[in-house]
Amino acid sequence: MNRAKELSEINPMMGHRGVRLGITYPEIYEMQIKAVFVATANLVKKKLTPNHRL
């Protein structure tokens, strides 16, 4: 939660958003990719077929 507060902006429409934020802070992409893989593994364990659209 502290990291979210550090990244908050007065006017987010004029600052870092989306891809630019991920370039500045690549750990955001790493966290998101890890979450997708963990969720996929959990679905496969339940014998479900994940269908990702990223």
PDB file with SEQRES, HELIX, SHEET and CRYST1 records, atoms N, CA, C and O in Angstrom:
SEQRES   1 A   54  MET ASN ARG ALA LYS GLU LEU SER GLU ILE ASN PRO MET          
SEQRES   2 A   54  MET GLY HIS ARG GLY VAL ARG LEU GLY ILE THR TYR PRO          
SEQRES   3 A   54  GLU ILE TYR GLU MET GLN ILE LYS ALA VAL PHE VAL ALA          
SEQRES   4 A   54  THR ALA ASN LEU VAL LYS LYS LYS LEU THR PRO ASN HIS          
SEQRES   5 A   54  ARG LEU                                                      
HELIX    1 AA1 ASN A    2  LEU A    7  1                                   6    
HELIX    2 AA2 PRO A   12  MET A   14  5                                   3    
HELIX    3 AA3 GLY A   18  THR A   24  1                                   7    
HELIX    4 AA4 GLU A   27  LYS A   45  1                                  19    
CRYST1    1.000    1.000    1.000  90.00  90.00  90.00 P 1           1          
ATOM      1  N   MET A   1       0.821  -1.193   0.000  1.00  0.00           N  
ATOM      2  CA  MET A   1       0.000   0.000   0.000  1.00  0.00           C  
ATOM      3  C   MET A   1       0.867   1.258   0.000  1.00  0.00           C  
ATOM      4  O   MET A   1       0.497   2.272  -0.594  1.00  0.00           O  
ATOM      5  N   ASN A   2       2.006   1.192   0.660  1.00  0.00           N  
ATOM      6  CA  ASN A   2       2.903   2.349   0.663  1.00  0.00           C  
ATOM      7  C   ASN A   2       3.351   2.694  -0.743  1.00  0.00           C  
ATOM      8  O   ASN A   2       3.470   3.868  -1.093  1.00  0.00           O  
ATOM      9  N   ARG A   3       3.604   1.656  -1.564  1.00  0.00           N  
ATOM     10  CA  ARG A   3       4.055   1.885  -2.947  1.00  0.00           C  
ATOM     11  C   ARG A   3       2.976   2.616  -3.734  1.00  0.00           C  
ATOM     12  O   ARG A   3       3.288   3.493  -4.540  1.00  0.00           O  
ATOM     13  N   ALA A   4       1.717   2.270  -3.512  1.00  0.00           N  
ATOM     14  CA  ALA A   4       0.615   2.944  -4.204  1.00  0.00           C  
ATOM     15  C   ALA A   4       0.572   4.418  -3.829  1.00  0.00           C  
ATOM     16  O   ALA A   4       0.328   5.268  -4.685  1.00  0.00           O  
ATOM     17  N   LYS A   5       0.803   4.725  -2.577  1.00  0.00           N  
ATOM     18  CA  LYS A   5       0.812   6.123  -2.140  1.00  0.00           C  
ATOM     19  C   LYS A   5       1.969   6.887  -2.776  1.00  0.00           C  
ATOM     20  O   LYS A   5       1.824   8.054  -3.142  1.00  0.00           O  
ATOM     21  N   GLU A   6       3.123   6.222  -2.905  1.00  0.00           N  
ATOM     22  CA  GLU A   6       4.280   6.865  -3.536  1.00  0.00           C  
ATOM     23  C   GLU A   6       4.002   7.211  -4.994  1.00  0.00           C  
ATOM     24  O   GLU A   6       4.494   8.217  -5.504  1.00  0.00           O  
ATOM     25  N   LEU A   7       3.213   6.376  -5.661  1.00  0.00           N  
ATOM     26  CA  LEU A   7       2.961   6.563  -7.088  1.00  0.00           C  
ATOM     27  C   LEU A   7       1.763   7.466  -7.374  1.00  0.00           C  
ATOM     28  O   LEU A   7       1.498   7.784  -8.533  1.00  0.00           O  
ATOM     29  N   SER A   8       1.033   7.884  -6.336  1.00  0.00           N  
ATOM     30  CA  SER A   8      -0.145   8.714  -6.570  1.00  0.00           C  
ATOM     31  C   SER A   8       0.276  10.075  -7.121  1.00  0.00           C  
ATOM     32  O   SER A   8       1.365  10.569  -6.827  1.00  0.00           O  
ATOM     33  N   GLU A   9      -0.597  10.667  -7.921  1.00  0.00           N  
ATOM     34  CA  GLU A   9      -0.294  11.943  -8.563  1.00  0.00           C  
ATOM     35  C   GLU A   9      -1.459  12.897  -8.358  1.00  0.00           C  
ATOM     36  O   GLU A   9      -2.599  12.473  -8.166  1.00  0.00           O  
ATOM     37  N   ILE A  10      -1.166  14.172  -8.401  1.00  0.00           N  
ATOM     38  CA  ILE A  10      -2.218  15.171  -8.274  1.00  0.00           C  
ATOM     39  C   ILE A  10      -3.143  15.105  -9.483  1.00  0.00           C  
ATOM     40  O   ILE A  10      -4.364  15.124  -9.328  1.00  0.00           O  
ATOM     41  N   ASN A  11      -2.576  15.027 -10.681  1.00  0.00           N  
ATOM     42  CA  ASN A  11      -3.366  14.922 -11.904  1.00  0.00           C  
ATOM     43  C   ASN A  11      -2.851  13.726 -12.705  1.00  0.00           C  
ATOM     44  O   ASN A  11      -1.969  13.888 -13.548  1.00  0.00           O  
ATOM     45  N   PRO A  12      -3.388  12.521 -12.455  1.00  0.00           N  
ATOM     46  CA  PRO A  12      -2.862  11.331 -13.126  1.00  0.00           C  
ATOM     47  C   PRO A  12      -3.023  11.346 -14.642  1.00  0.00           C  
ATOM     48  O   PRO A  12      -2.299  10.629 -15.333  1.00  0.00           O  
ATOM     49  N   MET A  13      -3.944  12.135 -15.180  1.00  0.00           N  
ATOM     50  CA  MET A  13      -4.123  12.194 -16.630  1.00  0.00           C  
ATOM     51  C   MET A  13      -2.916  12.848 -17.310  1.00  0.00           C  
ATOM     52  O   MET A  13      -2.694  12.654 -18.505  1.00  0.00           O  
ATOM     53  N   MET A  14      -2.156  13.607 -16.563  1.00  0.00           N  
ATOM     54  CA  MET A  14      -0.999  14.292 -17.129  1.00  0.00           C  
ATOM     55  C   MET A  14       0.325  13.623 -16.756  1.00  0.00           C  
ATOM     56  O   MET A  14       1.389  14.092 -17.160  1.00  0.00           O  
ATOM     57  N   GLY A  15       0.268  12.549 -16.000  1.00  0.00           N  
ATOM     58  CA  GLY A  15       1.502  11.937 -15.513  1.00  0.00           C  
ATOM     59  C   GLY A  15       1.728  10.550 -16.070  1.00  0.00           C  
ATOM     60  O   GLY A  15       1.356  10.251 -17.205  1.00  0.00           O  
ATOM     61  N   HIS A  16       2.339   9.712 -15.263  1.00  0.00           N  
ATOM     62  CA  HIS A  16       2.643   8.334 -15.656  1.00  0.00           C  
ATOM     63  C   HIS A  16       1.379   7.490 -15.587  1.00  0.00           C  
ATOM     64  O   HIS A  16       0.694   7.454 -14.565  1.00  0.00           O  
ATOM     65  N   ARG A  17       1.084   6.817 -16.682  1.00  0.00           N  
ATOM     66  CA  ARG A  17      -0.049   5.899 -16.707  1.00  0.00           C  
ATOM     67  C   ARG A  17       0.274   4.781 -17.670  1.00  0.00           C  
ATOM     68  O   ARG A  17       1.084   4.946 -18.583  1.00  0.00           O  
ATOM     69  N   GLY A  18      -0.353   3.655 -17.466  1.00  0.00           N  
ATOM     70  CA  GLY A  18      -0.250   2.545 -18.405  1.00  0.00           C  
ATOM     71  C   GLY A  18       1.165   2.117 -18.708  1.00  0.00           C  
ATOM     72  O   GLY A  18       1.931   1.786 -17.804  1.00  0.00           O  
ATOM     73  N   VAL A  19       1.512   2.124 -19.980  1.00  0.00           N  
ATOM     74  CA  VAL A  19       2.807   1.616 -20.430  1.00  0.00           C  
ATOM     75  C   VAL A  19       3.957   2.439 -19.865  1.00  0.00           C  
ATOM     76  O   VAL A  19       4.979   1.876 -19.470  1.00  0.00           O  
ATOM     77  N   ARG A  20       3.812   3.737 -19.820  1.00  0.00           N  
ATOM     78  CA  ARG A  20       4.908   4.577 -19.319  1.00  0.00           C  
ATOM     79  C   ARG A  20       5.239   4.251 -17.871  1.00  0.00           C  
ATOM     80  O   ARG A  20       6.408   4.264 -17.486  1.00  0.00           O  
ATOM     81  N   LEU A  21       4.236   3.962 -17.076  1.00  0.00           N  
ATOM     82  CA  LEU A  21       4.474   3.603 -15.679  1.00  0.00           C  
ATOM     83  C   LEU A  21       5.246   2.294 -15.604  1.00  0.00           C  
ATOM     84  O   LEU A  21       6.141   2.148 -14.770  1.00  0.00           O  
ATOM     85  N   GLY A  22       4.909   1.343 -16.466  1.00  0.00           N  
ATOM     86  CA  GLY A  22       5.608   0.062 -16.492  1.00  0.00           C  
ATOM     87  C   GLY A  22       7.041   0.173 -16.963  1.00  0.00           C  
ATOM     88  O   GLY A  22       7.884  -0.636 -16.574  1.00  0.00           O  
ATOM     89  N   ILE A  23       7.329   1.152 -17.786  1.00  0.00           N  
ATOM     90  CA  ILE A  23       8.708   1.364 -18.232  1.00  0.00           C  
ATOM     91  C   ILE A  23       9.534   1.959 -17.093  1.00  0.00           C  
ATOM     92  O   ILE A  23      10.685   1.576 -16.887  1.00  0.00           O  
ATOM     93  N   THR A  24       8.953   2.878 -16.371  1.00  0.00           N  
ATOM     94  CA  THR A  24       9.650   3.496 -15.246  1.00  0.00           C  
ATOM     95  C   THR A  24       9.824   2.520 -14.093  1.00  0.00           C  
ATOM     96  O   THR A  24      10.863   2.506 -13.431  1.00  0.00           O  
ATOM     97  N   TYR A  25       8.800   1.703 -13.855  1.00  0.00           N  
ATOM     98  CA  TYR A  25       8.812   0.741 -12.748  1.00  0.00           C  
ATOM     99  C   TYR A  25       8.539  -0.655 -13.296  1.00  0.00           C  
ATOM    100  O   TYR A  25       7.408  -1.131 -13.205  1.00  0.00           O  
ATOM    101  N   PRO A  26       9.549  -1.329 -13.868  1.00  0.00           N  
ATOM    102  CA  PRO A  26       9.336  -2.640 -14.494  1.00  0.00           C  
ATOM    103  C   PRO A  26       8.835  -3.706 -13.526  1.00  0.00           C  
ATOM    104  O   PRO A  26       8.287  -4.718 -13.962  1.00  0.00           O  
ATOM    105  N   GLU A  27       9.009  -3.502 -12.229  1.00  0.00           N  
ATOM    106  CA  GLU A  27       8.509  -4.490 -11.273  1.00  0.00           C  
ATOM    107  C   GLU A  27       6.983  -4.613 -11.326  1.00  0.00           C  
ATOM    108  O   GLU A  27       6.426  -5.622 -10.894  1.00  0.00           O  
ATOM    109  N   ILE A  28       6.314  -3.597 -11.851  1.00  0.00           N  
ATOM    110  CA  ILE A  28       4.857  -3.674 -12.011  1.00  0.00           C  
ATOM    111  C   ILE A  28       4.512  -4.763 -13.018  1.00  0.00           C  
ATOM    112  O   ILE A  28       3.610  -5.566 -12.779  1.00  0.00           O  
ATOM    113  N   TYR A  29       5.231  -4.797 -14.156  1.00  0.00           N  
ATOM    114  CA  TYR A  29       4.991  -5.846 -15.149  1.00  0.00           C  
ATOM    115  C   TYR A  29       5.297  -7.217 -14.573  1.00  0.00           C  
ATOM    116  O   TYR A  29       4.552  -8.171 -14.796  1.00  0.00           O  
ATOM    117  N   GLU A  30       6.402  -7.315 -13.826  1.00  0.00           N  
ATOM    118  CA  GLU A  30       6.776  -8.596 -13.227  1.00  0.00           C  
ATOM    119  C   GLU A  30       5.675  -9.092 -12.293  1.00  0.00           C  
ATOM    120  O   GLU A  30       5.334 -10.275 -12.301  1.00  0.00           O  
ATOM    121  N   MET A  31       5.123  -8.191 -11.494  1.00  0.00           N  
ATOM    122  CA  MET A  31       4.065  -8.547 -10.561  1.00  0.00           C  
ATOM    123  C   MET A  31       2.811  -9.011 -11.309  1.00  0.00           C  
ATOM    124  O   MET A  31       2.184  -9.995 -10.918  1.00  0.00           O  
ATOM    125  N   GLN A  32       2.450  -8.311 -12.373  1.00  0.00           N  
ATOM    126  CA  GLN A  32       1.259  -8.672 -13.135  1.00  0.00           C  
ATOM    127  C   GLN A  32       1.424 -10.014 -13.842  1.00  0.00           C  
ATOM    128  O   GLN A  32       0.500 -10.828 -13.851  1.00  0.00           O  
ATOM    129  N   ILE A  33       2.585 -10.249 -14.430  1.00  0.00           N  
ATOM    130  CA  ILE A  33       2.840 -11.523 -15.111  1.00  0.00           C  
ATOM    131  C   ILE A  33       2.810 -12.667 -14.107  1.00  0.00           C  
ATOM    132  O   ILE A  33       2.238 -13.723 -14.380  1.00  0.00           O  
ATOM    133  N   LYS A  34       3.424 -12.457 -12.946  1.00  0.00           N  
ATOM    134  CA  LYS A  34       3.413 -13.492 -11.910  1.00  0.00           C  
ATOM    135  C   LYS A  34       1.975 -13.811 -11.499  1.00  0.00           C  
ATOM    136  O   LYS A  34       1.628 -14.979 -11.325  1.00  0.00           O  
ATOM    137  N   ALA A  35       1.142 -12.791 -11.343  1.00  0.00           N  
ATOM    138  CA  ALA A  35      -0.254 -13.006 -10.956  1.00  0.00           C  
ATOM    139  C   ALA A  35      -0.995 -13.826 -12.008  1.00  0.00           C  
ATOM    140  O   ALA A  35      -1.798 -14.692 -11.659  1.00  0.00           O  
ATOM    141  N   VAL A  36      -0.739 -13.566 -13.289  1.00  0.00           N  
ATOM    142  CA  VAL A  36      -1.381 -14.332 -14.364  1.00  0.00           C  
ATOM    143  C   VAL A  36      -0.947 -15.791 -14.304  1.00  0.00           C  
ATOM    144  O   VAL A  36      -1.779 -16.688 -14.432  1.00  0.00           O  
ATOM    145  N   PHE A  37       0.351 -16.038 -14.110  1.00  0.00           N  
ATOM    146  CA  PHE A  37       0.844 -17.415 -14.048  1.00  0.00           C  
ATOM    147  C   PHE A  37       0.318 -18.154 -12.824  1.00  0.00           C  
ATOM    148  O   PHE A  37      -0.030 -19.331 -12.917  1.00  0.00           O  
ATOM    149  N   VAL A  38       0.257 -17.486 -11.689  1.00  0.00           N  
ATOM    150  CA  VAL A  38      -0.267 -18.129 -10.477  1.00  0.00           C  
ATOM    151  C   VAL A  38      -1.744 -18.468 -10.663  1.00  0.00           C  
ATOM    152  O   VAL A  38      -2.184 -19.559 -10.298  1.00  0.00           O  
ATOM    153  N   ALA A  39      -2.503 -17.541 -11.226  1.00  0.00           N  
ATOM    154  CA  ALA A  39      -3.922 -17.799 -11.472  1.00  0.00           C  
ATOM    155  C   ALA A  39      -4.103 -18.949 -12.459  1.00  0.00           C  
ATOM    156  O   ALA A  39      -4.986 -19.789 -12.284  1.00  0.00           O  
ATOM    157  N   THR A  40      -3.269 -18.987 -13.493  1.00  0.00           N  
ATOM    158  CA  THR A  40      -3.330 -20.073 -14.474  1.00  0.00           C  
ATOM    159  C   THR A  40      -3.038 -21.411 -13.812  1.00  0.00           C  
ATOM    160  O   THR A  40      -3.749 -22.390 -14.044  1.00  0.00           O  
ATOM    161  N   ALA A  41      -2.002 -21.456 -12.995  1.00  0.00           N  
ATOM    162  CA  ALA A  41      -1.647 -22.702 -12.307  1.00  0.00           C  
ATOM    163  C   ALA A  41      -2.787 -23.170 -11.411  1.00  0.00           C  
ATOM    164  O   ALA A  41      -3.075 -24.365 -11.347  1.00  0.00           O  
ATOM    165  N   ASN A  42      -3.428 -22.248 -10.727  1.00  0.00           N  
ATOM    166  CA  ASN A  42      -4.550 -22.613  -9.861  1.00  0.00           C  
ATOM    167  C   ASN A  42      -5.716 -23.181 -10.662  1.00  0.00           C  
ATOM    168  O   ASN A  42      -6.361 -24.132 -10.222  1.00  0.00           O  
ATOM    169  N   LEU A  43      -5.993 -22.613 -11.825  1.00  0.00           N  
ATOM    170  CA  LEU A  43      -7.074 -23.130 -12.667  1.00  0.00           C  
ATOM    171  C   LEU A  43      -6.737 -24.510 -13.212  1.00  0.00           C  
ATOM    172  O   LEU A  43      -7.599 -25.389 -13.252  1.00  0.00           O  
ATOM    173  N   VAL A  44      -5.499 -24.707 -13.628  1.00  0.00           N  
ATOM    174  CA  VAL A  44      -5.077 -26.005 -14.166  1.00  0.00           C  
ATOM    175  C   VAL A  44      -5.171 -27.077 -13.080  1.00  0.00           C  
ATOM    176  O   VAL A  44      -5.581 -28.204 -13.358  1.00  0.00           O  
ATOM    177  N   LYS A  45      -4.795 -26.736 -11.854  1.00  0.00           N  
ATOM    178  CA  LYS A  45      -4.904 -27.687 -10.739  1.00  0.00           C  
ATOM    179  C   LYS A  45      -6.349 -28.122 -10.517  1.00  0.00           C  
ATOM    180  O   LYS A  45      -6.611 -29.246 -10.088  1.00  0.00           O  
ATOM    181  N   LYS A  46      -7.289 -27.216 -10.815  1.00  0.00           N  
ATOM    182  CA  LYS A  46      -8.717 -27.527 -10.666  1.00  0.00           C  
ATOM    183  C   LYS A  46      -9.280 -28.178 -11.925  1.00  0.00           C  
ATOM    184  O   LYS A  46     -10.491 -28.350 -12.063  1.00  0.00           O  
ATOM    185  N   LYS A  47      -8.374 -28.539 -12.846  1.00  0.00           N  
ATOM    186  CA  LYS A  47      -8.728 -29.184 -14.110  1.00  0.00           C  
ATOM    187  C   LYS A  47      -9.615 -28.296 -14.986  1.00  0.00           C  
ATOM    188  O   LYS A  47     -10.487 -28.788 -15.703  1.00  0.00           O  
ATOM    189  N   LEU A  48      -9.386 -27.004 -14.920  1.00  0.00           N  
ATOM    190  CA  LEU A  48     -10.072 -26.047 -15.780  1.00  0.00           C  
ATOM    191  C   LEU A  48      -9.110 -25.600 -16.873  1.00  0.00           C  
ATOM    192  O   LEU A  48      -7.896 -25.762 -16.741  1.00  0.00           O  
ATOM    193  N   THR A  49      -9.647 -25.043 -17.945  1.00  0.00           N  
ATOM    194  CA  THR A  49      -8.824 -24.586 -19.062  1.00  0.00           C  
ATOM    195  C   THR A  49      -8.848 -23.062 -19.125  1.00  0.00           C  
ATOM    196  O   THR A  49      -9.847 -22.475 -19.542  1.00  0.00           O  
ATOM    197  N   PRO A  50      -7.760 -22.419 -18.716  1.00  0.00           N  
ATOM    198  CA  PRO A  50      -7.719 -20.957 -18.783  1.00  0.00           C  
ATOM    199  C   PRO A  50      -7.668 -20.467 -20.231  1.00  0.00           C  
ATOM    200  O   PRO A  50      -7.076 -21.115 -21.094  1.00  0.00           O  
ATOM    201  N   ASN A  51      -8.284 -19.340 -20.483  1.00  0.00           N  
ATOM    202  CA  ASN A  51      -8.298 -18.732 -21.814  1.00  0.00           C  
ATOM    203  C   ASN A  51      -7.934 -17.256 -21.644  1.00  0.00           C  
ATOM    204  O   ASN A  51      -8.805 -16.410 -21.440  1.00  0.00           O  
ATOM    205  N   HIS A  52      -6.640 -16.962 -21.730  1.00  0.00           N  
ATOM    206  CA  HIS A  52      -6.158 -15.601 -21.478  1.00  0.00           C  
ATOM    207  C   HIS A  52      -6.317 -14.721 -22.705  1.00  0.00           C  
ATOM    208  O   HIS A  52      -6.111 -15.151 -23.840  1.00  0.00           O  
ATOM    209  N   ARG A  53      -6.684 -13.490 -22.444  1.00  0.00           N  
ATOM    210  CA  ARG A  53      -6.717 -12.460 -23.488  1.00  0.00           C  
ATOM    211  C   ARG A  53      -6.090 -11.215 -22.890  1.00  0.00           C  
ATOM    212  O   ARG A  53      -6.740 -10.438 -22.190  1.00  0.00           O  
ATOM    213  N   LEU A  54      -4.818 -11.049 -23.182  1.00  0.00           N  
ATOM    214  CA  LEU A  54      -4.089  -9.917 -22.601  1.00  0.00           C  
ATOM    215  C   LEU A  54      -3.904  -8.814 -23.606  1.00  0.00           C  
ATOM    216  O   LEU A  54      -3.311  -7.783 -23.289  1.00  0.00           O  
TER     217      LEU A  54                                                      
END                                                                             
